Amino acid sequence: MAKENIAVEAWSPLGQGKILQHPTLIELGKKHQKSAAQVIIRWHLQSDIIVIPKSVHEERIQENFDVFDFTLSEDEMALIDGLNINERLGADPDNFDF
């Protein structure tokens, strides 16, 4: 997408919280002394995906910003890439009655 100058933004980048308990993300978080949410946000950033996580809690908002002091390795990025289950979280725009 980058070569076409198209920016991609993640919608619900934390999977509505459903992926925060995934063992792989928890283990990577422990390795980097980060939360699973921070690992996910970092993965988005390193994948050149615009990420705007939502939170109303001040401590989580701060945590969401604290992702620039570590980097995921290529192997770790590939590991997270492999977690894709092709599951839609929101409405399917091709099958939605506007």
Buried (B, 14 or more C-beta within 10 A) or exposed (E): EEEEEEEEEBEEBBBEEEBBEBEBBBBBBEEBEBBBBBBBBBBBBBBEBEBEBEEEEEEBEEBBEEBEEBEBEEEBBEBBEEEEEEEEEEEEEEEEEE
